[in-house]
């Protein structure tokens, strides 16, 4: 077995991006794969470690996307790699509901202990965030004997039929794919940048709107669950104003509604807490996790009060690959890395560098309407200078410039005008500052 040395954590360009080998490989991609698949960065990756991607032309690219928030502990993190190798050599699959194994049990024990709440909790493991959300909804409906699910404007929860119904944005996620699952109700999301008033007023107004719609248009007694991202991901890293999540949680409790936190993108140290709801001491009845849970392998979880999880009949939950032993091994390695390397504190440190740098750029460049986010999950919303009109052209120009200089950034936003930053939480200060200097150049080039 060949052992590869870690890549140097530095940006290095040896060809234009995309290089000739990537161009050839991307032509093969277009011939072999569906045209319905997007492409955010036009290179083909050969190797990756921590916050550097090496493409097949030899370019070293700074990764500020982490595979959409997945490789928070770094790409090919050593503890993840070691545990995966050991597990592959032991066995690769049995199906947990056929012949169980310790890895699945141990990951569930970790989720039960790490998620907010001192009450007895239980978990299940599945393959993806969308699958976890689907299971959360069906468990909530089964437990409450209610059907209605309340979700929010700008929210994103996946691409399956049910999760498309839960997702707000039509294009590209829902266009042409209906009809969608019924009994889904969308309510206003307090989007402070586009709302009028101070934070306290926005919170008060938003809670009044949400609860009024539920009470009058749905009936609280018909609602099985309220599902929300503590910081909205694809919607543009929208951070609810202070007090909104606690008020929403209290309303849920008062009305027998299960409060579900979708922490697929925000979980596992990303925001400077292990889970984003901890920022305001919110304790959900149920929490959905994925992405950063397993260092790059497909795994997701649903964790909730034990009585909720135990309400489902035997064999009502499961799936052939759910909690695959290799993915469980990776998760144990990722969680160990977060704890041993204190990545919660590291995310806060990254957040300080990111936030300070982005706000300094905002002061120089009026195209930046707002800087928002927490920890290693931050974004800039781009506008026509002097207005709040979305500026998609600026977003496209900035991402293209960063790509040409070897920096991978992601986009987002209901209005397609947000550049988001999800660096691996292990990124060095020097590498992060180098990437931010390229972003500054991109903004200046506008």
C-alpha positions in Angstrom: 0.0 0.0 0.0 1.4 3.4 -1.0 1.5 6.1 1.7 1.1 9.6 0.2 2.8 12.5 1.9 0.5 15.4 2.8 0.4 18.3 0.3 2.2 21.5 1.2 -0.4 24.0 2.5 0.3 26.7 -0.1 -1.3 28.0 -3.3 0.6 27.2 -6.4 -0.3 27.6 -10.1 1.7 25.9 -12.9 -0.9 26.3 -15.6 -3.9 28.5 -16.4 -7.1 27.2 -14.7 -8.4 25.1 -16.1 -5.2 23.5 -17.4 -4.9 21.3 -20.5 -5.4 18.0 -18.6 -8.4 19.2 -16.8 -9.9 20.5 -20.0 -9.5 17.1 -21.6 -11.0 15.4 -18.6 -13.9 17.8 -18.4 -14.7 17.0 -22.1 -14.9 13.3 -21.0 -17.1 14.4 -18.1 -19.5 16.1 -20.5 -19.7 13.0 -22.7 -20.1 10.5 -19.8 -22.3 12.3 -17.2 -25.7 14.0 -17.2 -25.9 17.5 -18.4 -28.0 18.1 -15.3 -25.0 18.1 -13.0 -23.6 21.5 -12.2 -19.9 22.5 -12.1 -18.7 25.1 -9.6 -14.9 24.9 -10.3 -13.5 23.8 -13.7 -10.7 21.5 -12.7 -10.4 17.8 -12.0 -8.9 16.9 -8.6 -6.1 14.3 -8.2 -5.4 14.7 -4.5 -6.4 16.8 -1.5 -5.2 17.3 2.0 -6.4 19.7 4.7 -7.3 22.9 2.8 -5.4 22.3 -0.5 -6.7 20.6 -3.7 -4.2 19.4 -6.2 -5.6 19.2 -9.7 -4.4 16.8 -12.5 -2.4 19.7 -14.0 -0.3 20.1 -10.8 -2.1 23.3 -9.6 -2.6 23.6 -5.8 -5.9 25.3 -5.1 -7.0 26.8 -1.8 -10.3 25.2 -0.8 -12.7 27.6 0.8 -15.7 25.3 0.2 -14.8 22.1 2.0 -17.0 20.1 -0.5 -19.9 22.2 0.7 -19.0 22.1 4.3 -18.1 18.4 4.4 -14.4 18.3 5.1 -14.3 20.5 8.1 -11.6 18.4 9.7 -9.5 18.8 6.5 -9.4 16.6 3.4 -7.9 13.1 4.2 -7.6 14.0 7.9 -5.2 11.5 9.4 -7.5 10.1 12.1 -10.2 9.6 9.5 -7.8 7.9 7.1 -6.4 5.5 9.7 -9.9 4.4 11.0 -11.2 4.0 7.5 -8.2 1.8 6.5 -8.7 -0.4 9.6 -12.4 -0.8 8.9 -11.9 -1.6 5.2 -9.5 -4.4 6.2 -12.0 -5.7 8.8 -15.2 -5.7 6.8 -17.0 -3.3 4.4 -20.7 -4.0 4.9 -23.2 -6.2 6.7 -26.3 -3.9 7.0 -26.8 -2.7 10.6 -30.4 -4.0 10.7 -29.2 -7.5 9.6 -25.9 -8.0 11.5 -25.0 -5.0 13.7 -21.5 -3.7 14.5 -20.0 -1.4 17.0 -19.1 1.6 14.8 -22.8 2.4 14.3 -23.5 2.1 18.0 -20.5 4.3 18.9 -21.4 7.0 16.4 -25.0 7.1 17.9 -23.6 7.3 21.4 -21.5 10.3 20.3 -24.4 12.0 18.7 -26.6 11.4 21.8 -23.9 12.9 24.1 -22.7 15.8 21.9 -26.1 17.2 20.8 -27.8 19.8 23.0 -30.1 18.6 25.8 -29.6 16.6 29.0 -32.6 14.3 28.4 -32.3 10.7 27.1 -31.7 10.7 23.4 -31.5 8.1 20.7 -30.2 8.2 17.0 -30.4 6.6 13.7 -27.8 6.8 10.8 -28.5 7.2 7.1 -26.6 8.2 4.1 -27.3 11.9 3.3 -28.7 15.1 4.7 -31.8 14.8 2.6 -32.4 11.2 3.7 -32.0 12.3 7.3 -34.5 15.1 6.9 -37.0 12.7 5.3 -36.6 10.3 8.3 -37.0 13.2 10.8 -40.2 14.2 9.1 -41.7 10.7 9.1 -40.7 10.1 12.7 -42.2 13.4 13.8 -45.5 12.7 11.9 -45.6 9.2 13.5 -45.0 10.5 17.0 -47.5 13.4 16.9 -50.1 11.7 14.7 -50.2 15.0 12.8 -49.3 15.8 9.1 -48.4 19.5 8.7 -44.8 20.5 8.4 -43.7 24.2 8.8 -40.6 25.4 6.9 -39.2 28.8 6.1 -38.6 31.1 3.2 -35.0 30.8 1.8 -34.6 27.3 3.4 -32.9 24.4 1.8 -33.3 20.8 2.9 -32.4 18.6 -0.1 -33.3 17.3 -3.6 -35.6 14.3 -3.0 -39.3 14.7 -3.6 -40.2 15.5 0.0 -37.1 17.6 0.6 -37.7 19.6 -2.6 -41.1 20.4 -1.2 -39.4 21.6 2.0 -36.8 23.6 0.0 -37.8 27.2 -0.9 -35.9 28.0 -4.0 -37.4 26.9 -7.3 -34.4 27.2 -9.7 -32.4 25.0 -10.0 -33.7 22.7 -7.2 -37.4 22.3 -8.0 -38.1 23.5 -11.6 -39.8 20.8 -13.6 -39.7 18.1 -10.9 -43.2 18.3 -9.4 -45.7 17.5 -8.1 -44.3 17.6 -4.6 -45.2 16.1 -1.3 -48.3 17.7 0.4 -48.9 19.2 3.8 -45.8 21.5 3.6 -46.4 25.1 4.7 -43.8 27.9 4.2 -43.7 30.9 6.6 -41.6 34.1 6.6 -37.9 34.0 7.5 -36.5 37.1 9.2 -33.9 38.2 6.6 -32.5 41.2 8.5 -30.7 42.8 5.5 -33.9 43.0 3.6 -36.3 43.7 6.5 -36.9 47.1 8.1 -36.1 47.7 11.8 -33.6 46.8 14.4 -33.0 43.2 15.5 -35.5 43.3 18.3 -38.2 44.7 16.1 -37.5 42.2 13.3 -37.6 39.3 15.8 -40.9 40.5 17.3 -42.5 41.1 13.9 -41.2 37.7 12.5 -42.5 35.7 15.4 -45.9 37.4 15.2 -46.1 36.7 11.5 -45.0 33.0 11.8 -47.3 32.2 14.7 -50.2 34.0 13.2 -49.9 32.1 10.0 -49.6 28.8 11.8 -52.5 29.5 14.2 -54.9 30.9 11.5 -53.9 29.2 8.3 -52.8 25.7 9.4 -53.9 25.2 13.0 -51.1 24.6 15.5 -52.8 21.3 16.6 -52.2 20.0 13.0 -48.5 20.7 12.9 -46.2 17.8 13.5 -42.9 19.7 13.2 -41.3 23.1 12.6 -38.1 22.6 10.6 -35.4 25.3 10.4 -31.7 25.7 9.6 -30.1 27.7 12.5 -28.2 29.5 9.8 -29.6 29.1 6.4 -27.1 27.6 3.9 -28.1 27.6 0.3 -30.5 30.6 1.1 -27.4 32.7 1.6 -26.1 32.2 5.1 -29.0 34.1 6.6 -28.6 34.4 10.3 -31.9 34.7 12.3 -32.0 37.8 14.5 -31.3 37.2 18.2 -34.2 35.7 20.0 -36.0 34.3 17.0 -34.9 30.6 17.4 -35.6 30.6 21.2 -39.1 32.0 20.6 -39.8 29.5 17.9 -38.6 26.7 20.1 -40.9 27.8 23.0 -43.9 28.1 20.7 -43.2 24.6 19.5 -43.1 23.3 23.0 -46.2 25.1 24.0 -48.2 23.6 21.1 -46.9 20.0 21.2 -44.9 20.6 18.0 -41.5 18.9 17.4 -38.8 21.5 16.9 -36.3 20.2 14.4 -32.9 21.8 13.8 -31.5 21.1 10.4 -27.8 21.2 11.3 -26.6 19.5 8.1 -24.4 22.5 7.1 -24.0 24.2 10.5 -23.0 21.2 12.6 -19.8 19.8 13.9 -17.8 22.9 15.0 -18.5 24.9 11.8 -20.0 28.0 13.4 -17.9 28.1 16.5 -20.1 25.8 18.5 -20.4 22.1 18.1 -24.0 22.9 16.9 -25.2 26.3 15.8 -28.3 26.2 18.0 -26.0 26.3 21.0 -25.3 30.0 20.3 -28.6 30.9 22.0 -28.9 27.8 24.2 -31.7 26.4 22.1 -32.4 22.7 22.7 -34.3 21.1 19.8 -36.5 18.1 20.2 -34.8 16.6 17.2 -31.5 17.5 15.3 -30.5 16.4 11.8 -26.8 16.1 11.0 -24.7 15.2 7.9 -21.9 16.9 5.9 -19.1 17.5 8.5 -20.0 14.4 10.5 -17.7 12.0 8.7 -14.7 13.8 7.1 -15.9 13.3 3.5 -17.7 10.0 3.6 -21.5 9.8 3.2 -23.2 9.6 6.6 -26.0 11.5 8.3 -27.9 11.2 11.5 -31.2 11.9 13.2 -31.1 12.4 17.0 -34.0 13.1 19.2 -35.7 12.6 22.5 -35.7 8.8 23.2 -39.5 8.7 23.4 -39.8 10.2 19.9 -37.3 7.8 18.4 -38.8 4.8 20.1 -42.4 5.6 18.9 -41.7 4.0 15.5 -42.7 0.4 15.1 -39.9 -2.2 14.7 -38.4 -2.1 11.1 -40.1 1.2 10.4 -36.7 2.8 10.2 -33.6 1.6 8.3 -32.0 1.2 4.9 -29.4 -1.0 3.3 -26.4 1.4 3.5 -27.5 3.5 6.4 -24.6 3.9 8.9 -22.2 1.9 6.6 -19.3 0.7 8.8 -16.7 2.6 6.8 -18.6 5.8 7.1 -19.0 5.2 10.8 -15.3 4.7 11.2 -14.7 8.0 9.4 -17.2 9.7 11.7 -15.4 8.5 14.8 -12.2 9.8 13.3 -13.7 13.2 12.4 -15.3 13.6 15.9 -12.0 12.6 17.5 -10.2 15.2 15.4 -12.7 18.0 16.4 -12.3 17.2 20.1 -8.6 16.5 20.2 -7.6 19.5 18.1 -10.2 21.8 19.7 -11.7 22.8 16.4 -14.7 24.6 18.0 -12.2 27.2 19.3 -10.4 27.1 15.9 -13.6 27.9 14.1 -14.0 31.0 16.3 -10.4 32.0 15.5 -11.1 31.6 11.8 -14.3 33.5 12.2 -12.4 36.4 13.6 -10.0 36.5 10.7 -12.7 36.0 8.1 -15.1 38.6 9.7 -12.5 41.3 10.2 -11.2 40.9 6.7 -14.6 40.8 5.0 -15.8 43.9 7.0 -12.6 45.7 6.0 -13.4 44.9 2.4 -17.0 46.0 2.9 -15.7 49.4 4.0 -13.7 49.7 0.8 -16.1 48.2 -1.7 -19.7 49.4 -1.7 -20.7 46.3 -3.8 -20.7 44.4 -0.5 -24.1 45.0 1.1 -23.6 42.8 4.1 -21.2 40.5 5.8 -22.8 37.8 7.9 -22.3 34.4 9.5 -20.5 32.9 12.4 -17.2 31.1 12.8 -16.0 29.3 9.7 -19.3 29.9 8.0 -19.5 33.4 6.6 -20.7 35.2 3.5 -20.9 38.5 1.6 -24.1 39.6 -0.1 -23.4 41.6 -3.2 -25.5 44.5 -4.3 -25.7 47.4 -6.7 -23.7 50.1 -4.9 -25.9 52.3 -2.8 -28.9 50.0 -3.0 -30.0 46.6 -1.8 -30.6 45.4 -5.3 -29.0 41.9 -5.8 -25.8 42.0 -8.0 -25.5 38.6 -9.6 -23.0 39.9 -12.1 -20.6 40.9 -9.4 -20.9 37.4 -7.7 -20.1 35.7 -11.0 -17.1 38.0 -11.7 -15.6 37.5 -8.2 -15.9 33.7 -8.3 -14.4 33.6 -11.8 -11.5 35.8 -10.7 -10.8 33.7 -7.6 -10.9 30.6 -9.7 -8.3 32.0 -12.1 -6.0 32.6 -9.2 -6.4 29.2 -7.6 -9.0 29.9 -4.9 -12.2 27.9 -4.7 -15.2 29.9 -3.4 -18.9 28.9 -3.4 -22.0 30.9 -4.2 -25.4 30.9 -2.7 -28.5 33.0 -2.1 -32.1 33.1 -3.1 -31.2 36.1 -5.3 -27.9 34.5 -6.6 -25.8 37.3 -5.2 -23.9 35.7 -2.2 -20.4 34.4 -2.0 -20.0 32.0 0.9 -16.9 30.8 2.7 -16.7 27.4 4.3 -13.0 26.7 4.7 -11.8 23.5 6.4 -11.6 24.4 10.1 -7.9 23.2 10.0 -6.9 25.8 7.4 -3.8 27.7 8.5 -4.0 31.5 9.1 -1.4 32.1 6.4 -3.4 30.1 3.8 -6.7 31.8 4.8 -5.1 35.3 4.5 -3.7 34.4 1.1 -7.1 33.4 -0.1 -8.6 36.6 1.3 -6.0 38.7 -0.5 -7.1 37.1 -3.7 -10.7 38.0 -2.8 -9.7 41.6 -2.2 -8.1 41.6 -5.7 -11.3 40.2 -7.2 -13.3 43.0 -5.6 -10.9 45.6 -6.7 -11.1 44.3 -10.2 -14.8 45.1 -10.4 
